[in-house]
């Protein structure tokens, strides 16, 4: 009888743990990492200048995307390892499954835009794709993340409606300003 009771108790604990993981939100988004990403994007906007149909402009922003991704991943790893941090794999996996497809679509759009001489229109594409990624992933995170995503989406639409020559302003405002602003809020309210 004690073995059956023990097995029954373990089954209840597994059920509780699984339920909590399914209900949990992904909270390891890095506020200070967002601030750092905003800083490097601001520098990239100055270096790249207004969008031009050149591989140089595209290369500056692709390098910046790699730097930002490295900063973001490192900041998430740092936040997860900080004292008192709670990391649950299932919410993180669900966040990634919702966040990555819009980014993958943005990569495909980048190739199509570049191949068709539309490099100068990439700011709208990138802001909109990244905003969708934050909104969909953010649905599984803290409330501020989908709001950040919506802000990126609106800026992306505005970039598409504006003359292409203003693309650097939109890139600086989005990938620079929004990352810094929301990063500070996330750092203050949700730690790191």
Secondary structure by P-SEA (a helix, b strand, c coil): caaaaaaaaaaaaaaaaaaaaaacccccccaaaaaaaaaaaaaaaaaaccccccaaaaaaaaaaaaaaaaaaaaaaaaaaacccbbbbaaaaaaaaaaccaaaaaaaaaaaaaaaaccccaaaaaaaaaaaaaaaaaaaaccaaaaaaaaaaaaaaaaaaaccccaaaaaaaaaccaaaaaaaaaaaaaccc
